[in-house]
Amino acid sequence: MNRNERIIEAFKKDVERIVESAEQHELKEAVGMLKDPKNFDPDDPEIIVSGFGTWTRSALRMGIVNRLEGLVRAAKTAANTEGPAAYKMYQNLRNLLDPKSGVIFRMIEAELDAADELEAIRVKGGRRNFVIPKQK
């Protein structure tokens, strides 16, 4: 199997997983889900973040931290700016913090979705080679 075929196969599996998850979560759009719910690292699983790709859980968490730190820096700059430039900066901050389309909220939602999925697997029980830490 050449490189392109492997990429296409991995993409197909990701799409199938997303469709399967969407069918299970009819009422709520799943922003994040485990990449491979049958074979994953319980401490740092790979998470598919809708619209952003696949991240490890630790990288997703650090991404959230980095974006929040950037927002704080932008707010401090806006507070020390006068006139129309400050107005524009605050508009940008509002857009970044929009719960429906803001990147930070989607990343946080993906983290929570993955935690819910891990907790569901943990509560279900069964035989596993590893222990899933409690999520809630």
N, CA, C and O atoms as a GROMACS GRO file, in nm:
protein
  544
    1MET      N    1   0.085  -0.118   0.000
    1MET     CA    2   0.000   0.000   0.000
    1MET      C    3   0.090   0.124   0.000
    1MET      O    4   0.176   0.140   0.087
    2ASN      N    5   0.069   0.210  -0.098
    2ASN     CA    6   0.153   0.330  -0.103
    2ASN      C    7   0.102   0.436  -0.007
    2ASN      O    8  -0.003   0.421   0.056
    3ARG      N    9   0.177   0.543   0.001
    3ARG     CA   10   0.149   0.649   0.099
    3ARG      C   11   0.010   0.710   0.078
    3ARG      O   12  -0.063   0.731   0.175
    4ASN      N   13  -0.027   0.740  -0.046
    4ASN     CA   14  -0.156   0.801  -0.074
    4ASN      C   15  -0.271   0.708  -0.035
    4ASN      O   16  -0.373   0.753   0.018
    5GLU      N   17  -0.256   0.581  -0.061
    5GLU     CA   18  -0.361   0.486  -0.024
    5GLU      C   19  -0.378   0.478   0.127
    5GLU      O   20  -0.490   0.465   0.177
    6ARG      N   21  -0.267   0.485   0.201
    6ARG     CA   22  -0.275   0.485   0.348
    6ARG      C   23  -0.345   0.610   0.398
    6ARG      O   24  -0.426   0.603   0.491
    7ILE      N   25  -0.314   0.724   0.339
    7ILE     CA   26  -0.378   0.849   0.379
    7ILE      C   27  -0.528   0.842   0.351
    7ILE      O   28  -0.609   0.882   0.435
    8ILE      N   29  -0.565   0.794   0.234
    8ILE     CA   30  -0.707   0.782   0.198
    8ILE      C   31  -0.778   0.687   0.292
    8ILE      O   32  -0.889   0.714   0.336
    9GLU      N   33  -0.714   0.576   0.324
    9GLU     CA   34  -0.774   0.478   0.416
    9GLU      C   35  -0.794   0.538   0.555
    9GLU      O   36  -0.898   0.518   0.617
   10ALA      N   37  -0.694   0.610   0.605
   10ALA     CA   38  -0.705   0.674   0.736
   10ALA      C   39  -0.816   0.779   0.734
   10ALA      O   40  -0.892   0.792   0.830
   11PHE      N   41  -0.826   0.854   0.624
   11PHE     CA   42  -0.932   0.954   0.611
   11PHE      C   43  -1.070   0.888   0.612
   11PHE      O   44  -1.162   0.938   0.677
   12LYS      N   45  -1.084   0.778   0.541
   12LYS     CA   46  -1.212   0.706   0.538
   12LYS      C   47  -1.251   0.659   0.677
   12LYS      O   48  -1.367   0.670   0.717
   13LYS      N   49  -1.154   0.606   0.752
   13LYS     CA   50  -1.182   0.560   0.888
   13LYS      C   51  -1.226   0.675   0.976
   13LYS      O   52  -1.319   0.661   1.056
   14ASP      N   53  -1.158   0.791   0.964
   14ASP     CA   54  -1.196   0.909   1.043
   14ASP      C   55  -1.337   0.955   1.009
   14ASP      O   56  -1.414   0.990   1.098
   15VAL      N   57  -1.372   0.956   0.880
   15VAL     CA   58  -1.506   0.998   0.838
   15VAL      C   59  -1.610   0.900   0.890
   15VAL      O   60  -1.716   0.942   0.938
   16GLU      N   61  -1.583   0.771   0.882
   16GLU     CA   62  -1.676   0.670   0.934
   16GLU      C   63  -1.696   0.689   1.084
   16GLU      O   64  -1.808   0.678   1.133
   17ARG      N   65  -1.590   0.717   1.155
   17ARG     CA   66  -1.598   0.738   1.300
   17ARG      C   67  -1.681   0.862   1.332
   17ARG      O   68  -1.761   0.861   1.426
   18ILE      N   69  -1.662   0.968   1.255
   18ILE     CA   70  -1.737   1.091   1.277
   18ILE      C   71  -1.885   1.069   1.249
   18ILE      O   72  -1.970   1.114   1.326
   19VAL      N   73  -1.916   0.999   1.142
   19VAL     CA   74  -2.056   0.970   1.108
   19VAL      C   75  -2.119   0.883   1.216
   19VAL      O   76  -2.232   0.909   1.258
   20GLU      N   77  -2.047   0.781   1.261
   20GLU     CA   78  -2.097   0.694   1.367
   20GLU      C   79  -2.124   0.772   1.495
   20GLU      O   80  -2.226   0.753   1.560
   21SER      N   81  -2.032   0.860   1.530
   21SER     CA   82  -2.049   0.941   1.650
   21SER      C   83  -2.166   1.038   1.634
   21SER      O   84  -2.240   1.060   1.730
   22ALA      N   85  -2.182   1.096   1.516
   22ALA     CA   86  -2.292   1.189   1.492
   22ALA      C   87  -2.426   1.117   1.506
   22ALA      O   88  -2.523   1.175   1.556
   23GLU      N   89  -2.433   0.992   1.463
   23GLU     CA   90  -2.556   0.916   1.476
   23GLU      C   91  -2.587   0.888   1.623
   23GLU      O   92  -2.704   0.885   1.662
   24GLN      N   93  -2.485   0.867   1.704
   24GLN     CA   94  -2.504   0.840   1.846
   24GLN      C   95  -2.539   0.967   1.923
   24GLN      O   96  -2.606   0.959   2.026
   25HIS      N   97  -2.496   1.081   1.876
   25HIS     CA   98  -2.519   1.209   1.943
   25HIS      C   99  -2.613   1.295   1.858
   25HIS      O  100  -2.575   1.405   1.817
   26GLU      N  101  -2.732   1.247   1.832
   26GLU     CA  102  -2.823   1.318   1.743
   26GLU      C  103  -2.859   1.456   1.796
   26GLU      O  104  -2.873   1.550   1.717
   27LEU      N  105  -2.876   1.471   1.926
   27LEU     CA  106  -2.920   1.597   1.982
   27LEU      C  107  -2.808   1.700   1.993
   27LEU      O  108  -2.834   1.821   1.992
   28LYS      N  109  -2.684   1.654   2.003
   28LYS     CA  110  -2.572   1.745   2.026
   28LYS      C  111  -2.461   1.713   1.928
   28LYS      O  112  -2.421   1.598   1.911
   29GLU      N  113  -2.411   1.816   1.863
   29GLU     CA  114  -2.300   1.798   1.771
   29GLU      C  115  -2.176   1.761   1.851
   29GLU      O  116  -2.138   1.832   1.944
   30ALA      N  117  -2.113   1.651   1.815
   30ALA     CA  118  -1.990   1.611   1.881
   30ALA      C  119  -1.875   1.689   1.817
   30ALA      O  120  -1.844   1.670   1.699
   31VAL      N  121  -1.812   1.774   1.894
   31VAL     CA  122  -1.700   1.853   1.845
   31VAL      C  123  -1.572   1.772   1.855
   31VAL      O  124  -1.484   1.782   1.769
   32GLY      N  125  -1.561   1.690   1.960
   32GLY     CA  126  -1.442   1.608   1.978
   32GLY      C  127  -1.480   1.464   2.008
   32GLY      O  128  -1.582   1.437   2.071
   33MET      N  129  -1.395   1.373   1.962
   33MET     CA  130  -1.416   1.231   1.989
   33MET      C  131  -1.282   1.158   1.982
   33MET      O  132  -1.188   1.205   1.919
   34LEU      N  133  -1.277   1.044   2.047
   34LEU     CA  134  -1.156   0.963   2.041
   34LEU      C  135  -1.131   0.918   1.898
   34LEU      O  136  -1.225   0.880   1.828
   35LYS      N  137  -1.006   0.923   1.855
   35LYS     CA  138  -0.974   0.882   1.718
   35LYS      C  139  -0.998   0.732   1.701
   35LYS      O  140  -1.055   0.689   1.600
   36ASP      N  141  -0.954   0.654   1.797
   36ASP     CA  142  -0.971   0.508   1.790
   36ASP      C  143  -1.019   0.460   1.926
   36ASP      O  144  -0.936   0.433   2.013
   37PRO      N  145  -1.151   0.448   1.947
   37PRO     CA  146  -1.202   0.413   2.080
   37PRO      C  147  -1.170   0.271   2.126
   37PRO      O  148  -1.193   0.238   2.242
   38LYS      N  149  -1.119   0.188   2.036
   38LYS     CA  150  -1.086   0.052   2.076
   38LYS      C  151  -0.938   0.035   2.111
   38LYS      O  152  -0.900  -0.061   2.178
   39ASN      N  153  -0.856   0.127   2.065
   39ASN     CA  154  -0.712   0.118   2.088
   39ASN      C  155  -0.658   0.259   2.109
   39ASN      O  156  -0.629   0.330   2.013
   40PHE      N  157  -0.643   0.300   2.235
   40PHE     CA  158  -0.596   0.435   2.264
   40PHE      C  159  -0.518   0.436   2.393
   40PHE      O  160  -0.528   0.344   2.475
   41ASP      N  161  -0.440   0.541   2.410
   41ASP     CA  162  -0.366   0.563   2.533
   41ASP      C  163  -0.462   0.629   2.632
   41ASP      O  164  -0.509   0.740   2.606
   42PRO      N  165  -0.494   0.565   2.744
   42PRO     CA  166  -0.592   0.622   2.836
   42PRO      C  167  -0.546   0.752   2.903
   42PRO      O  168  -0.630   0.831   2.948
   43ASP      N  169  -0.417   0.775   2.911
   43ASP     CA  170  -0.365   0.896   2.974
   43ASP      C  171  -0.355   1.014   2.877
   43ASP      O  172  -0.371   1.129   2.918
   44ASP      N  173  -0.329   0.987   2.749
   44ASP     CA  174  -0.315   1.094   2.650
   44ASP      C  175  -0.366   1.045   2.514
   44ASP      O  176  -0.288   1.026   2.421
   45PRO      N  177  -0.500   1.025   2.503
   45PRO     CA  178  -0.554   0.970   2.378
   45PRO      C  179  -0.551   1.074   2.266
   45PRO      O  180  -0.544   1.194   2.290
   46GLU      N  181  -0.557   1.024   2.142
   46GLU     CA  182  -0.571   1.113   2.028
   46GLU      C  183  -0.718   1.148   2.014
   46GLU      O  184  -0.805   1.062   2.024
   47ILE      N  185  -0.745   1.277   1.992
   47ILE     CA  186  -0.882   1.327   1.984
   47ILE      C  187  -0.901   1.394   1.849
   47ILE      O  188  -0.821   1.477   1.807
   48ILE      N  189  -1.010   1.356   1.780
   48ILE     CA  190  -1.047   1.425   1.656
   48ILE      C  191  -1.126   1.548   1.698
   48ILE      O  192  -1.231   1.538   1.761
   49VAL      N  193  -1.075   1.665   1.662
   49VAL     CA  194  -1.142   1.791   1.691
   49VAL      C  195  -1.203   1.840   1.560
   49VAL      O  196  -1.131   1.878   1.468
   50SER      N  197  -1.334   1.840   1.554
   50SER     CA  198  -1.406   1.879   1.433
   50SER      C  199  -1.362   2.017   1.386
   50SER      O  200  -1.373   2.116   1.459
   51GLY      N  201  -1.311   2.022   1.264
   51GLY     CA  202  -1.267   2.148   1.206
   51GLY      C  203  -1.121   2.182   1.231
   51GLY      O  204  -1.070   2.279   1.175
   52PHE      N  205  -1.052   2.102   1.315
   52PHE     CA  206  -0.913   2.133   1.349
   52PHE      C  207  -0.817   2.017   1.328
   52PHE      O  208  -0.696   2.039   1.325
   53GLY      N  209  -0.867   1.897   1.314
   53GLY     CA  210  -0.780   1.782   1.294
   53GLY      C  211  -0.768   1.697   1.419
   53GLY      O  212  -0.852   1.703   1.509
   54THR      N  213  -0.663   1.618   1.424
   54THR     CA  214  -0.641   1.526   1.534
   54THR      C  215  -0.530   1.579   1.624
   54THR      O  216  -0.423   1.616   1.578
   55TRP      N  217  -0.560   1.582   1.755
   55TRP     CA  218  -0.464   1.629   1.854
   55TRP      C  219  -0.455   1.526   1.965
   55TRP      O  220  -0.550   1.453   1.990
   56THR      N  221  -0.339   1.520   2.030
   56THR     CA  222  -0.334   1.444   2.154
   56THR      C  223  -0.405   1.528   2.260
   56THR      O  224  -0.416   1.650   2.246
   57ARG      N  225  -0.452   1.464   2.364
   57ARG     CA  226  -0.526   1.537   2.466
   57ARG      C  227  -0.438   1.643   2.533
   57ARG      O  228  -0.484   1.754   2.561
   58SER      N  229  -0.312   1.610   2.557
   58SER     CA  230  -0.222   1.708   2.621
   58SER      C  231  -0.198   1.827   2.529
   58SER      O  232  -0.192   1.940   2.576
   59ALA      N  233  -0.185   1.804   2.398
   59ALA     CA  234  -0.165   1.915   2.304
   59ALA      C  235  -0.291   2.000   2.295
   59ALA      O  236  -0.282   2.123   2.284
   60LEU      N  237  -0.408   1.938   2.299
   60LEU     CA  238  -0.533   2.012   2.297
   60LEU      C  239  -0.545   2.102   2.420
   60LEU      O  240  -0.583   2.218   2.409
   61ARG      N  241  -0.511   2.048   2.534
   61ARG     CA  242  -0.517   2.127   2.657
   61ARG      C  243  -0.419   2.244   2.653
   61ARG      O  244  -0.453   2.355   2.695
   62MET      N  245  -0.299   2.221   2.603
   62MET     CA  246  -0.201   2.329   2.592
   62MET      C  247  -0.245   2.432   2.487
   62MET      O  248  -0.219   2.551   2.502
   63GLY      N  249  -0.312   2.386   2.382
   63GLY     CA  250  -0.367   2.478   2.283
   63GLY      C  251  -0.470   2.571   2.344
   63GLY      O  252  -0.475   2.690   2.312
   64ILE      N  253  -0.553   2.517   2.432
   64ILE     CA  254  -0.652   2.599   2.503
   64ILE      C  255  -0.582   2.703   2.589
   64ILE      O  256  -0.618   2.820   2.589
   65VAL      N  257  -0.481   2.659   2.662
   65VAL     CA  258  -0.405   2.750   2.749
   65VAL      C  259  -0.340   2.861   2.666
   65VAL      O  260  -0.349   2.978   2.701
   66ASN      N  261  -0.276   2.824   2.556
   66ASN     CA  262  -0.207   2.923   2.473
   66ASN      C  263  -0.304   3.025   2.415
   66ASN      O  264  -0.273   3.144   2.409
   67ARG      N  265  -0.421   2.979   2.372
   67ARG     CA  266  -0.519   3.073   2.316
   67ARG      C  267  -0.574   3.166   2.423
   67ARG      O  268  -0.596   3.284   2.398
   68LEU      N  269  -0.597   3.113   2.544
   68LEU     CA  270  -0.646   3.199   2.652
   68LEU      C  271  -0.541   3.301   2.692
   68LEU      O  272  -0.574   3.417   2.719
   69GLU      N  273  -0.414   3.260   2.695
   69GLU     CA  274  -0.307   3.355   2.725
   69GLU      C  275  -0.300   3.464   2.618
   69GLU      O  276  -0.275   3.581   2.649
   70GLY      N  277  -0.321   3.426   2.492
   70GLY     CA  278  -0.322   3.523   2.383
   70GLY      C  279  -0.437   3.622   2.398
   70GLY      O  280  -0.421   3.740   2.369
   71LEU      N  281  -0.552   3.573   2.444
   71LEU     CA  282  -0.666   3.663   2.467
   71LEU      C  283  -0.636   3.763   2.578
   71LEU      O  284  -0.671   3.880   2.568
   72VAL      N  285  -0.570   3.716   2.683
   72VAL     CA  286  -0.534   3.807   2.792
   72VAL      C  287  -0.438   3.914   2.742
   72VAL      O  288  -0.454   4.031   2.775
   73ARG      N  289  -0.338   3.875   2.663
   73ARG     CA  290  -0.244   3.973   2.607
   73ARG      C  291  -0.318   4.074   2.519
   73ARG      O  292  -0.291   4.194   2.524
   74ALA      N  293  -0.411   4.024   2.436
   74ALA     CA  294  -0.487   4.114   2.348
   74ALA      C  295  -0.574   4.208   2.428
   74ALA      O  296  -0.587   4.325   2.392
   75ALA      N  297  -0.634   4.161   2.537
   75ALA     CA  298  -0.718   4.247   2.622
   75ALA      C  299  -0.634   4.355   2.689
   75ALA      O  300  -0.678   4.469   2.700
   76LYS      N  301  -0.514   4.319   2.734
   76LYS     CA  302  -0.426   4.419   2.796
   76LYS      C  303  -0.384   4.525   2.695
   76LYS      O  304  -0.379   4.644   2.727
   77THR      N  305  -0.355   4.482   2.574
   77THR     CA  306  -0.317   4.577   2.469
   77THR      C  307  -0.434   4.670   2.438
   77THR      O  308  -0.416   4.790   2.422
   78ALA      N  309  -0.555   4.614   2.428
   78ALA     CA  310  -0.674   4.694   2.398
   78ALA      C  311  -0.701   4.795   2.510
   78ALA      O  312  -0.745   4.906   2.483
   79ALA      N  313  -0.675   4.755   2.634
   79ALA     CA  314  -0.699   4.845   2.747
   79ALA      C  315  -0.604   4.965   2.744
   79ALA      O  316  -0.637   5.071   2.796
   80ASN      N  317  -0.489   4.946   2.685
   80ASN     CA  318  -0.389   5.055   2.679
   80ASN      C  319  -0.391   5.129   2.546
   80ASN      O  320  -0.300   5.207   2.517
   81THR      N  321  -0.493   5.105   2.464
   81THR     CA  322  -0.503   5.167   2.333
   81THR      C  323  -0.621   5.264   2.332
   81THR      O  324  -0.721   5.241   2.400
   82GLU      N  325  -0.609   5.370   2.257
   82GLU     CA  326  -0.714   5.472   2.249
   82GLU      C  327  -0.782   5.468   2.112
   82GLU      O  328  -0.724   5.420   2.015
   83GLY      N  329  -0.904   5.519   2.107
   83GLY     CA  330  -0.974   5.544   1.981
   83GLY      C  331  -1.024   5.421   1.908
   83GLY      O  332  -1.054   5.318   1.968
   84PRO      N  333  -1.033   5.435   1.775
   84PRO     CA  334  -1.092   5.328   1.693
   84PRO      C  335  -1.014   5.196   1.699
   84PRO      O  336  -1.072   5.089   1.683
   85ALA      N  337  -0.884   5.204   1.722
   85ALA     CA  338  -0.804   5.081   1.729
   85ALA      C  339  -0.849   4.995   1.847
   85ALA      O  340  -0.856   4.873   1.836
   86ALA      N  341  -0.878   5.059   1.960
   86ALA     CA  342  -0.926   4.984   2.077
   86ALA      C  343  -1.061   4.921   2.049
   86ALA      O  344  -1.086   4.806   2.086
   87TYR      N  345  -1.148   4.996   1.982
   87TYR     CA  346  -1.280   4.943   1.946
   87TYR      C  347  -1.265   4.818   1.861
   87TYR      O  348  -1.333   4.718   1.886
   88LYS      N  349  -1.178   4.823   1.761
   88LYS     CA  350  -1.155   4.706   1.673
   88LYS      C  351  -1.101   4.588   1.753
   88LYS      O  352  -1.142   4.474   1.730
   89MET      N  353  -1.009   4.615   1.845
   89MET     CA  354  -0.952   4.506   1.927
   89MET      C  355  -1.060   4.438   2.010
   89MET      O  356  -1.061   4.316   2.023
   90TYR      N  357  -1.149   4.517   2.068
   90TYR     CA  358  -1.256   4.458   2.148
   90TYR      C  359  -1.356   4.382   2.060
   90TYR      O  360  -1.412   4.282   2.104
   91GLN      N  361  -1.378   4.427   1.939
   91GLN     CA  362  -1.462   4.350   1.847
   91GLN      C  363  -1.398   4.214   1.818
   91GLN      O  364  -1.466   4.112   1.816
   92ASN      N  365  -1.268   4.215   1.795
   92ASN     CA  366  -1.197   4.090   1.769
   92ASN      C  367  -1.206   3.996   1.890
   92ASN      O  368  -1.226   3.876   1.874
   93LEU      N  369  -1.190   4.051   2.009
   93LEU     CA  370  -1.202   3.970   2.130
   93LEU      C  371  -1.341   3.908   2.141
   93LEU      O  372  -1.356   3.790   2.173
   94ARG      N  373  -1.444   3.989   2.113
   94ARG     CA  374  -1.581   3.937   2.118
   94ARG      C  375  -1.599   3.822   2.020
   94ARG      O  376  -1.660   3.720   2.054
   95ASN      N  377  -1.547   3.837   1.899
   95ASN     CA  378  -1.558   3.731   1.798
   95ASN      C  379  -1.485   3.605   1.841
   95ASN      O  380  -1.533   3.494   1.819
   96LEU      N  381  -1.369   3.622   1.901
   96LEU     CA  382  -1.293   3.505   1.946
   96LEU      C  383  -1.362   3.432   2.061
   96LEU      O  384  -1.345   3.312   2.078
   97LEU      N  385  -1.439   3.506   2.140
   97LEU     CA  386  -1.507   3.446   2.256
   97LEU      C  387  -1.652   3.406   2.226
   97LEU      O  388  -1.725   3.369   2.318
   98ASP      N  389  -1.693   3.412   2.102
   98ASP     CA  390  -1.829   3.374   2.064
   98ASP      C  391  -1.849   3.225   2.090
   98ASP      O  392  -1.777   3.143   2.033
   99PRO      N  393  -1.946   3.188   2.174
   99PRO     CA  394  -1.966   3.046   2.208
   99PRO      C  395  -2.003   2.957   2.090
   99PRO      O  396  -1.977   2.837   2.093
  100LYS      N  397  -2.064   3.015   1.987
  100LYS     CA  398  -2.109   2.932   1.875
  100LYS      C  399  -1.999   2.909   1.772
  100LYS      O  400  -1.994   2.803   1.710
  101SER      N  401  -1.912   3.006   1.752
  101SER     CA  402  -1.811   2.992   1.648
  101SER      C  403  -1.669   3.014   1.697
  101SER      O  404  -1.575   2.997   1.620
  102GLY      N  405  -1.652   3.051   1.822
  102GLY     CA  406  -1.519   3.078   1.875
  102GLY      C  407  -1.433   2.952   1.885
  102GLY      O  408  -1.480   2.846   1.928
  103VAL      N  409  -1.310   2.965   1.846
  103VAL     CA  410  -1.217   2.852   1.846
  103VAL      C  411  -1.198   2.796   1.988
  103VAL      O  412  -1.196   2.674   2.007
  104ILE      N  413  -1.185   2.884   2.084
  104ILE     CA  414  -1.159   2.839   2.221
  104ILE      C  415  -1.273   2.753   2.273
  104ILE      O  416  -1.251   2.649   2.335
  105PHE      N  417  -1.396   2.797   2.247
  105PHE     CA  418  -1.511   2.719   2.293
  105PHE      C  419  -1.518   2.583   2.224
  105PHE      O  420  -1.554   2.484   2.287
  106ARG      N  421  -1.483   2.577   2.096
  106ARG     CA  422  -1.483   2.448   2.024
  106ARG      C  423  -1.376   2.355   2.082
  106ARG      O  424  -1.398   2.235   2.094
  107MET      N  425  -1.262   2.411   2.116
  107MET     CA  426  -1.155   2.329   2.173
  107MET      C  427  -1.195   2.277   2.311
  107MET      O  428  -1.172   2.161   2.343
  108ILE      N  429  -1.256   2.363   2.391
  108ILE     CA  430  -1.301   2.320   2.524
  108ILE      C  431  -1.411   2.215   2.511
  108ILE      O  432  -1.413   2.117   2.586
  109GLU      N  433  -1.502   2.237   2.417
  109GLU     CA  434  -1.610   2.139   2.394
  109GLU      C  435  -1.552   2.004   2.350
  109GLU      O  436  -1.602   1.899   2.391
  110ALA      N  437  -1.449   2.006   2.267
  110ALA     CA  438  -1.384   1.883   2.223
  110ALA      C  439  -1.322   1.809   2.342
  110ALA      O  440  -1.332   1.687   2.352
  111GLU      N  441  -1.258   1.884   2.432
  111GLU     CA  442  -1.198   1.823   2.552
  111GLU      C  443  -1.308   1.756   2.636
  111GLU      O  444  -1.291   1.644   2.683
  112LEU      N  445  -1.419   1.827   2.655
  112LEU     CA  446  -1.529   1.772   2.736
  112LEU      C  447  -1.595   1.652   2.667
  112LEU      O  448  -1.632   1.556   2.734
  113ASP      N  449  -1.611   1.658   2.535
  113ASP     CA  450  -1.668   1.545   2.462
  113ASP      C  451  -1.580   1.420   2.476
  113ASP      O  452  -1.630   1.310   2.497
  114ALA      N  453  -1.449   1.439   2.465
  114ALA     CA  454  -1.356   1.327   2.479
  114ALA      C  455  -1.362   1.271   2.621
  114ALA      O  456  -1.358   1.149   2.640
  115ALA      N  457  -1.371   1.359   2.721
  115ALA     CA  458  -1.381   1.313   2.860
  115ALA      C  459  -1.510   1.234   2.881
  115ALA      O  460  -1.509   1.132   2.950
  116ASP      N  461  -1.620   1.280   2.822
  116ASP     CA  462  -1.746   1.207   2.832
  116ASP      C  463  -1.736   1.069   2.768
  116ASP      O  464  -1.786   0.970   2.821
  117GLU      N  465  -1.671   1.063   2.653
  117GLU     CA  466  -1.654   0.935   2.583
  117GLU      C  467  -1.566   0.840   2.664
  117GLU      O  468  -1.596   0.721   2.674
  118LEU      N  469  -1.457   0.892   2.720
  118LEU     CA  470  -1.370   0.810   2.804
  118LEU      C  471  -1.445   0.759   2.927
  118LEU      O  472  -1.431   0.643   2.966
  119GLU      N  473  -1.525   0.845   2.988
  119GLU     CA  474  -1.601   0.806   3.107
  119GLU      C  475  -1.704   0.700   3.072
  119GLU      O  476  -1.726   0.608   3.150
  120ALA      N  477  -1.768   0.711   2.955
  120ALA     CA  478  -1.865   0.611   2.912
  120ALA      C  479  -1.798   0.475   2.894
  120ALA      O  480  -1.853   0.371   2.930
  121ILE      N  481  -1.678   0.475   2.837
  121ILE     CA  482  -1.603   0.350   2.819
  121ILE      C  483  -1.563   0.294   2.955
  121ILE      O  484  -1.573   0.173   2.978
  122ARG      N  485  -1.518   0.382   3.045
  122ARG     CA  486  -1.476   0.338   3.178
  122ARG      C  487  -1.593   0.277   3.256
  122ARG      O  488  -1.579   0.172   3.318
  123VAL      N  489  -1.707   0.344   3.253
  123VAL     CA  490  -1.824   0.297   3.328
  123VAL      C  491  -1.876   0.166   3.270
  123VAL      O  492  -1.922   0.078   3.344
  124LYS      N  493  -1.869   0.153   3.138
  124LYS     CA  494  -1.916   0.031   3.073
  124LYS      C  495  -1.838  -0.090   3.122
  124LYS      O  496  -1.892  -0.200   3.136
  125GLY      N  497  -1.711  -0.069   3.149
  125GLY     CA  498  -1.628  -0.176   3.204
  125GLY      C  499  -1.584  -0.275   3.097
  125GLY      O  500  -1.571  -0.240   2.980
  126GLY      N  501  -1.564  -0.397   3.139
  126GLY     CA  502  -1.517  -0.500   3.047
  126GLY      C  503  -1.368  -0.523   3.063
  126GLY      O  504  -1.302  -0.459   3.145
  127ARG      N  505  -1.317  -0.614   2.983
  127ARG     CA  506  -1.175  -0.648   2.990
  127ARG      C  507  -1.093  -0.553   2.905
  127ARG      O  508  -1.120  -0.532   2.787
  128ARG      N  509  -0.992  -0.495   2.968
  128ARG     CA  510  -0.899  -0.408   2.898
  128ARG      C  511  -0.760  -0.432   2.954
  128ARG      O  512  -0.743  -0.478   3.067
  129ASN      N  513  -0.662  -0.400   2.871
  129ASN     CA  514  -0.523  -0.413   2.915
  129ASN      C  515  -0.478  -0.293   2.996
  129ASN      O  516  -0.366  -0.292   3.048
  130PHE      N  517  -0.562  -0.192   3.008
  130PHE     CA  518  -0.525  -0.070   3.077
  130PHE      C  519  -0.644  -0.017   3.154
  130PHE      O  520  -0.759  -0.051   3.127
  131VAL      N  521  -0.615   0.067   3.252
  131VAL     CA  522  -0.719   0.127   3.334
  131VAL      C  523  -0.743   0.269   3.283
  131VAL      O  524  -0.649   0.344   3.259
  132ILE      N  525  -0.870   0.305   3.266
  132ILE     CA  526  -0.905   0.440   3.226
  132ILE      C  527  -0.930   0.521   3.352
  132ILE      O  528  -1.015   0.484   3.433
  133PRO      N  529  -0.858   0.632   3.371
  133PRO     CA  530  -0.879   0.713   3.490
  133PRO      C  531  -1.020   0.773   3.491
  133PRO      O  532  -1.078   0.798   3.386
  134LYS      N  533  -1.073   0.795   3.610
  134LYS     CA  534  -1.204   0.857   3.624
  134LYS      C  535  -1.200   0.996   3.566
  134LYS      O  536  -1.105   1.071   3.590
  135GLN      N  537  -1.303   1.034   3.488
  135GLN     CA  538  -1.306   1.161   3.418
  135GLN      C  539  -1.391   1.266   3.488
  135GLN      O  540  -1.367   1.386   3.472
  136LYS      N  541  -1.489   1.223   3.564
  136LYS     CA  542  -1.582   1.320   3.626
  136LYS      C  543  -1.578   1.310   3.774
  136LYS      O  544  -1.648   1.384   3.843
   0.00000   0.00000   0.00000
